Structure formats: structure tokens, C-alpha cells
Amino acid sequence: MQEADLRRQLAKAHKLLNSQSTESLAIALEVRNQARERDLPELEASALCLMANCVYDFGNYSEVLDYLQEVGQIAARAPIGRQEGEQLQALGRTYYTMGDYRRASDYWRRCLTLPDCAISLETRIKAHIGMGQLFYASEHFESALAHHRRAEELAASSDDYHLQAAILINIGVDLIACQKLAEAHVVLKGALPLVKADQNYRNEAEIYALIGQIQLLNAEYDKARMSLLVALKINRLHINLWGEASTLLTLGKVYFASGMIDIAREQLVEALNKACSLGALHLQQHLHEILSRVYRHLAQEELASGHESLFHTLRQQLLVQTGEGELETMELRLEYL
């Protein structure tokens, strides 16, 4: 295949990423091998970044980092253009998911300082989304919302449904944390047509899961359970392990609030096992917290105390990943980003 053919194949793989990750990975792997044979470093780096995004969906974070390390090796010997920003963004997202907030923060901030020749507008927007998620995880919800509103401004002229939906989802999450449930519900319902048009099943599942969370907070337990079961089915069908674990967490909370304690425990233990296998510390933290309440309700004090202790340990570990002083300095910079 000629270079133009390889670029068309890679563009096809990008379109399949959100709906058919396995096929996208196979195409990207073939493009990567062909680009290497033809000494096309920028194209090879682009294929590797896409491969990293594919295996990220499968929860294979060590493999993600291996692919991104290869991108770094290519960049050390040849210009890779805007793939530099893509690599940093993917590193930020992966380390964030793994709970290494300091590294995530470093990579995302580097994205925001890159010149336009080294990063696409889409990737810069994703870095703002990531920084907002970092503030959210550190319980600075208003600052998280500020970053996501900035991403919304930058994407105002974009016709990328996937990007628009991702921004709205994150704004919805922030609004839930700020106790603005009605506003969050409106935002999330507005994102649903975008994800359906984009055939982005991962985002569709996340929206249903978040609507279920709102319904839980409003004590609408039957509605919440239905929304979450839809999200769970989508996540399992499309092998989104992180989304599955997150949905099981909220579903367990619904069963607990409904008085179905044994079912709640089963859902939460399954979620914890998945979160541990993924290395998702943030999910583990929340699961230990709710499991401590479940076991205390069951009068199993030893198990309750163990989960409570693990919750406090993980919470402290995650909060110190980015020091409070550094976070406050970052907040002061928001108006300039």
C-alpha cells in the first residue's frame, strides 16, 4: 500500500475506535507495521497512539504504556508532529486511571503548553478535560467545572460528536458533585443524541450510568436500577471493564439504599475485584467506603473496619498525589488557560 492508502486505513481505524475497538486495533497494527517498513515515523507514531487508545479500552494499561514508550523512541530520532501532543494526552489519561495523579497532571499540563504545531485542537481540548478530571478526583469540583467549561468553549466550532459528548458528560459529572442535579440531568440528556449519532457505546453507557446516579440521589431507586442495568449491558457487550466496574459500584449503592443488602454486597465485591484487576485506585477507594457501610449493616464489624481502613489509606494516597499547594497554584492559573 502507498502512504495515502495507509492514511486512509488509519482514518478508518479512528472511526471504528469507539464502536469496534478490536477491529480498529487490527487495522492500526497493520498500518504501524507498513509505516515502519516504509520509514514513515509520523504515521507509525500515529498508529501506535491509536493502538494505545484501543488497548486502553480493554484495561491493558501496561500495554498502553509500552506502545506510548515506542512513540517516545520514534520522537527521539524523528519529528512526529502533532503526535507529540497525542502521546502526552494518552499518558496523562492512563496514569490518571491508574491513580498516579502527579504524573497525569504533569503530562496534561505539558499538553496545554505545547505550540499548535505539536498538538491538535482536539488533543488540547482533551487535556483540559483531563485536568478537570484531576481536579474532580482531588475534590476541587468548581475548578473541575471551570476546565470543562473551557473545553466546551474551545470545542464550540467542532463537529466532532465524540468530543462534544465527552465534554458534556464531564460537565454533567461536575454538576452532580456540585449538587446541581436537575441541571446535570438536562446536560446529560442533551449528550445522548450526540453519542447515538457517533455510535459511541462507551459514552452511551456512561450517560445511562450517570443518569442512574442522579436517580439514586433523588431516591428514585427503581428508575436508577433500570438506567444502570442498561449501562451495564452496554459495557459488557463492548468489553469496557472500567465502565462495568464503575456501573456495578453505583448499582450496589442502589441495592443497598433499597434494602437489598446481600445483592448489594455481591455487586460491590464483583466491582472491587474488577477495579483491583484494572489497578483503578479511585474506584477501589469508593468501593471500600460503601463496603464498610454494607458490612457494618450486616453486623460484620471486622470486615467493616478493614474496608474502612483501606478507604482512608487509599483516599490519603490519592490526595497526596498532587499536593494541596500545587492544586491551589493550578487553580489560580485557570483564567489564563
C-alpha positions as CSV (number, residue, x, y, z in Angstrom):
1,M,0.0,0.0,0.0
2,Q,1.1,3.6,-0.7
3,E,1.3,6.2,2.1
4,A,-2.0,7.7,1.1
5,D,-3.7,4.3,1.3
6,L,-2.2,3.8,4.8
7,R,-3.5,7.1,6.0
8,R,-7.0,6.2,4.7
9,Q,-6.8,2.9,6.6
10,L,-5.7,4.7,9.7
11,A,-8.6,7.2,9.4
12,K,-11.0,4.2,9.1
13,A,-9.5,2.7,12.3
14,H,-10.0,6.0,14.1
15,K,-13.7,6.0,13.1
16,L,-14.1,2.4,14.5
17,L,-12.3,3.1,17.8
18,N,-15.4,3.9,19.8
19,S,-17.6,1.2,18.4
20,Q,-15.3,-1.7,17.3
21,S,-12.1,-1.4,19.2
22,T,-10.9,-4.9,18.2
23,E,-11.2,-4.2,14.5
24,S,-9.7,-0.7,15.0
25,L,-6.7,-2.3,16.7
26,A,-6.1,-4.8,13.9
27,I,-6.1,-2.1,11.3
28,A,-3.8,0.2,13.3
29,L,-1.4,-2.7,13.9
30,E,-1.1,-3.4,10.1
31,V,-0.6,0.4,9.4
32,R,2.1,0.5,12.1
33,N,4.0,-2.4,10.5
34,Q,3.7,-1.0,7.0
35,A,4.7,2.5,8.2
36,R,7.8,1.1,9.9
37,E,8.8,-0.8,6.7
38,R,8.5,2.4,4.7
39,D,10.2,4.6,7.3
40,L,7.3,6.9,7.9
41,P,7.9,7.9,11.5
42,E,4.9,10.3,12.0
43,L,2.5,7.7,10.5
44,E,4.0,5.0,12.7
45,A,3.6,7.2,15.8
46,S,0.0,7.9,14.9
47,A,-0.8,4.2,14.5
48,L,0.9,3.4,17.8
49,C,-1.1,6.1,19.6
50,L,-4.3,4.7,18.2
51,M,-3.2,1.2,19.3
52,A,-2.7,2.6,22.8
53,N,-6.2,4.0,22.8
54,C,-7.6,0.7,21.7
55,V,-5.9,-1.4,24.4
56,Y,-6.8,1.3,27.0
57,D,-10.5,0.3,26.4
58,F,-9.6,-3.3,27.3
59,G,-7.9,-2.2,30.6
60,N,-4.4,-3.3,29.4
61,Y,-2.6,-0.3,30.9
62,S,0.9,-1.8,30.9
63,E,0.4,-2.5,27.1
64,V,-0.8,1.1,26.6
65,L,2.4,2.4,28.3
66,D,4.6,0.1,26.1
67,Y,3.0,1.5,22.9
68,L,3.5,5.1,24.1
69,Q,7.1,4.4,25.0
70,E,7.6,3.3,21.4
71,V,6.2,6.6,20.3
72,G,8.7,8.4,22.5
73,Q,11.5,6.4,20.9
74,I,10.4,7.4,17.5
75,A,10.2,11.0,18.6
76,A,13.8,10.9,19.8
77,R,15.0,10.2,16.3
78,A,12.5,12.0,14.0
79,P,9.8,14.7,14.1
80,I,6.3,13.2,14.8
81,G,4.3,16.5,14.5
82,R,1.0,16.6,16.5
83,Q,1.5,13.0,17.7
84,E,3.7,14.6,20.4
85,G,0.6,16.0,22.0
86,E,-1.4,12.8,21.4
87,Q,1.3,10.8,23.2
88,L,1.3,13.1,26.2
89,Q,-2.5,13.2,26.4
90,A,-2.7,9.4,26.3
91,L,0.0,9.1,29.0
92,G,-2.0,11.6,31.2
93,R,-5.2,9.6,30.8
94,T,-3.6,6.3,31.5
95,Y,-1.7,7.5,34.6
96,Y,-4.9,9.2,35.8
97,T,-6.8,6.0,35.5
98,M,-4.1,4.1,37.4
99,G,-4.3,6.7,40.2
100,D,-0.9,8.3,39.6
101,Y,-2.2,11.9,39.6
102,R,1.1,13.6,39.8
103,R,2.3,12.1,36.5
104,A,-1.1,12.7,34.9
105,S,-1.0,16.3,35.9
106,D,2.5,16.7,34.5
107,Y,1.6,15.2,31.1
108,W,-1.7,17.1,30.8
109,R,-0.1,20.5,31.7
110,R,2.6,19.8,29.2
111,C,-0.1,19.3,26.6
112,L,-1.6,22.7,27.4
113,T,1.8,24.5,26.8
114,L,2.7,22.8,23.5
115,P,2.7,25.0,20.4
116,D,-0.1,24.3,17.8
117,C,2.4,22.5,15.5
118,A,2.9,19.8,18.2
119,I,-0.7,19.3,19.2
120,S,-4.2,19.3,17.6
121,L,-7.0,21.4,18.9
122,E,-8.9,18.1,19.8
123,T,-6.0,16.9,21.9
124,R,-5.6,20.2,23.7
125,I,-9.3,20.0,24.5
126,K,-8.9,16.5,25.8
127,A,-6.1,17.8,28.1
128,H,-8.5,20.3,29.5
129,I,-11.0,17.5,30.1
130,G,-8.2,15.5,31.8
131,M,-7.2,18.4,34.0
132,G,-10.8,18.8,35.0
133,Q,-11.0,15.1,35.9
134,L,-7.9,15.5,38.0
135,F,-9.4,18.4,40.0
136,Y,-12.6,16.4,40.3
137,A,-10.7,13.4,41.7
138,S,-9.0,15.7,44.2
139,E,-12.4,17.0,45.2
140,H,-12.0,20.5,43.7
141,F,-15.3,20.4,41.9
142,E,-15.7,24.0,40.9
143,S,-12.1,24.0,39.4
144,A,-13.0,20.8,37.5
145,L,-16.1,22.5,36.1
146,A,-14.0,25.6,35.0
147,H,-11.7,23.3,33.0
148,H,-14.6,21.5,31.4
149,R,-16.3,24.8,30.5
150,R,-13.0,25.9,28.9
151,A,-13.0,22.7,26.9
152,E,-16.6,23.5,25.8
153,E,-15.5,26.9,24.6
154,L,-12.6,25.6,22.6
155,A,-14.9,22.9,21.0
156,A,-17.7,25.4,20.1
157,S,-17.0,25.2,16.4
158,S,-16.2,21.5,16.3
159,D,-18.5,19.0,14.6
160,D,-16.9,16.1,16.4
161,Y,-19.8,14.4,18.2
162,H,-17.5,12.3,20.3
163,L,-15.6,15.2,21.7
164,Q,-18.8,17.3,22.3
165,A,-20.3,14.4,24.1
166,A,-17.2,13.8,26.3
167,I,-17.3,17.4,27.4
168,L,-21.0,17.4,28.2
169,I,-20.5,14.1,30.2
170,N,-17.7,15.6,32.3
171,I,-19.8,18.8,32.9
172,G,-22.6,16.6,34.0
173,V,-20.3,14.8,36.4
174,D,-19.1,18.1,37.9
175,L,-22.6,19.4,38.3
176,I,-23.6,16.2,40.2
177,A,-20.7,16.8,42.5
178,C,-21.8,20.4,43.0
179,Q,-25.3,19.2,43.9
180,K,-26.9,20.7,40.8
181,L,-28.8,17.5,39.9
182,A,-31.5,19.0,37.7
183,E,-29.0,20.9,35.6
184,A,-26.8,17.8,35.3
185,H,-29.7,15.7,34.1
186,V,-30.5,18.2,31.4
187,V,-26.9,18.3,30.2
188,L,-26.6,14.5,30.1
189,K,-29.9,14.1,28.2
190,G,-28.6,16.6,25.7
191,A,-25.5,14.5,25.2
192,L,-27.4,11.3,24.4
193,P,-28.3,12.2,20.8
194,L,-24.6,13.0,20.2
195,V,-23.3,9.6,21.4
196,K,-26.0,7.8,19.4
197,A,-25.0,9.8,16.2
198,D,-21.4,8.9,16.9
199,Q,-22.2,5.3,17.8
200,N,-20.1,5.7,20.8
201,Y,-21.2,2.9,23.1
202,R,-18.8,3.6,25.9
203,N,-20.1,7.2,26.3
204,E,-23.7,6.0,25.9
205,A,-23.2,3.6,28.8
206,E,-21.6,6.3,30.9
207,I,-24.5,8.7,30.3
208,Y,-27.0,6.0,31.4
209,A,-24.8,5.3,34.5
210,L,-24.7,8.9,35.4
211,I,-28.5,9.3,35.0
212,G,-28.8,6.3,37.3
213,Q,-26.6,8.1,39.8
214,I,-28.8,11.2,39.7
215,Q,-31.9,9.0,40.1
216,L,-30.2,7.3,43.1
217,L,-29.5,10.7,44.7
218,N,-33.2,11.6,44.1
219,A,-34.2,8.3,45.8
220,E,-35.8,7.0,42.6
221,Y,-34.4,3.6,43.1
222,D,-36.4,1.6,40.5
223,K,-35.6,4.1,37.8
224,A,-31.9,4.1,38.9
225,R,-31.7,0.4,38.7
226,M,-33.1,0.3,35.2
227,S,-30.8,3.0,33.9
228,L,-27.8,1.2,35.5
229,L,-28.7,-2.2,34.1
230,V,-28.8,-0.6,30.6
231,A,-25.3,0.9,31.2
232,L,-24.1,-2.5,32.5
233,K,-25.4,-4.4,29.4
234,I,-23.7,-1.9,27.0
235,N,-20.4,-2.0,28.9
236,R,-20.3,-5.9,29.0
237,L,-21.3,-6.1,25.3
238,H,-18.4,-3.8,24.3
239,I,-15.8,-5.0,26.8
240,N,-15.4,-1.8,28.8
241,L,-14.1,-3.2,32.1
242,W,-13.7,0.2,33.8
243,G,-17.2,1.2,32.9
244,E,-18.5,-2.1,34.1
245,A,-16.8,-1.8,37.5
246,S,-18.0,1.8,37.9
247,T,-21.6,0.9,37.0
248,L,-21.5,-2.0,39.4
249,L,-20.4,0.4,42.1
250,T,-23.4,2.6,41.6
251,L,-25.8,-0.4,41.2
252,G,-24.5,-1.7,44.5
253,K,-25.4,1.6,46.1
254,V,-28.9,1.4,44.7
255,Y,-29.5,-2.1,46.1
256,F,-28.1,-1.0,49.4
257,A,-30.3,2.0,49.6
258,S,-33.3,-0.2,48.6
259,G,-32.6,-2.6,51.5
260,M,-31.4,-5.4,49.2
261,I,-28.2,-5.9,51.3
262,D,-27.0,-9.3,50.0
263,I,-27.4,-8.3,46.4
264,A,-25.6,-5.0,47.1
265,R,-22.7,-6.8,48.6
266,E,-22.4,-9.2,45.6
267,Q,-22.4,-6.3,43.1
268,L,-19.8,-4.3,45.1
269,V,-17.5,-7.3,45.7
270,E,-17.6,-8.0,41.9
271,A,-16.9,-4.3,41.2
272,L,-14.0,-4.3,43.7
273,N,-12.4,-7.4,42.0
274,K,-12.6,-5.7,38.6
275,A,-11.2,-2.4,40.0
276,C,-8.3,-4.2,41.6
277,S,-7.5,-6.1,38.4
278,L,-7.5,-2.8,36.5
279,G,-5.4,-1.0,39.1
280,A,-8.1,1.7,39.3
281,L,-7.4,3.1,42.8
282,H,-10.1,5.8,42.6
283,L,-12.8,3.2,42.1
284,Q,-11.3,1.0,44.8
285,Q,-11.4,3.9,47.3
286,H,-15.2,4.4,46.8
287,L,-15.8,0.7,46.8
288,H,-14.1,0.2,50.2
289,E,-16.1,3.1,51.6
290,I,-19.5,1.6,50.6
291,L,-18.5,-1.9,51.5
292,S,-17.6,-0.8,55.0
293,R,-21.1,0.5,55.4
294,V,-22.6,-2.7,54.0
295,Y,-20.7,-4.9,56.4
296,R,-21.5,-2.7,59.3
297,H,-25.1,-3.0,58.4
298,L,-24.6,-6.8,58.4
299,A,-23.0,-6.6,61.9
300,Q,-19.7,-7.9,60.5
301,E,-17.6,-5.3,62.3
302,E,-14.2,-6.8,61.5
303,L,-14.8,-6.7,57.7
304,A,-16.4,-3.3,58.0
305,S,-13.3,-1.9,59.8
306,G,-11.0,-3.5,57.3
307,H,-12.7,-1.8,54.4
308,E,-12.9,1.5,56.2
309,S,-9.2,1.4,56.9
310,L,-8.4,0.6,53.2
311,F,-10.7,3.5,52.2
312,H,-8.9,6.0,54.3
313,T,-5.5,4.7,53.2
314,L,-6.4,5.0,49.5
315,R,-8.0,8.4,49.9
316,Q,-5.0,9.8,51.6
317,Q,-2.7,8.2,49.0
318,L,-4.7,9.7,46.1
319,L,-5.0,13.2,47.7
320,V,-1.2,13.4,48.3
321,Q,-0.5,12.5,44.6
322,T,-1.0,16.2,44.0
323,G,-0.2,18.5,46.9
324,E,-2.8,21.0,48.1
325,G,-0.4,23.9,47.5
326,E,0.2,22.8,43.9
327,L,-3.5,22.4,43.3
328,E,-4.2,25.9,44.6
329,T,-1.5,27.3,42.3
330,M,-3.0,25.4,39.4
331,E,-6.4,26.9,40.3
332,L,-5.0,30.4,40.1
333,R,-3.8,29.7,36.5
334,L,-7.3,28.6,35.3
335,E,-8.3,32.0,34.0
336,Y,-5.2,32.1,31.8
337,L,-5.6,28.7,30.1
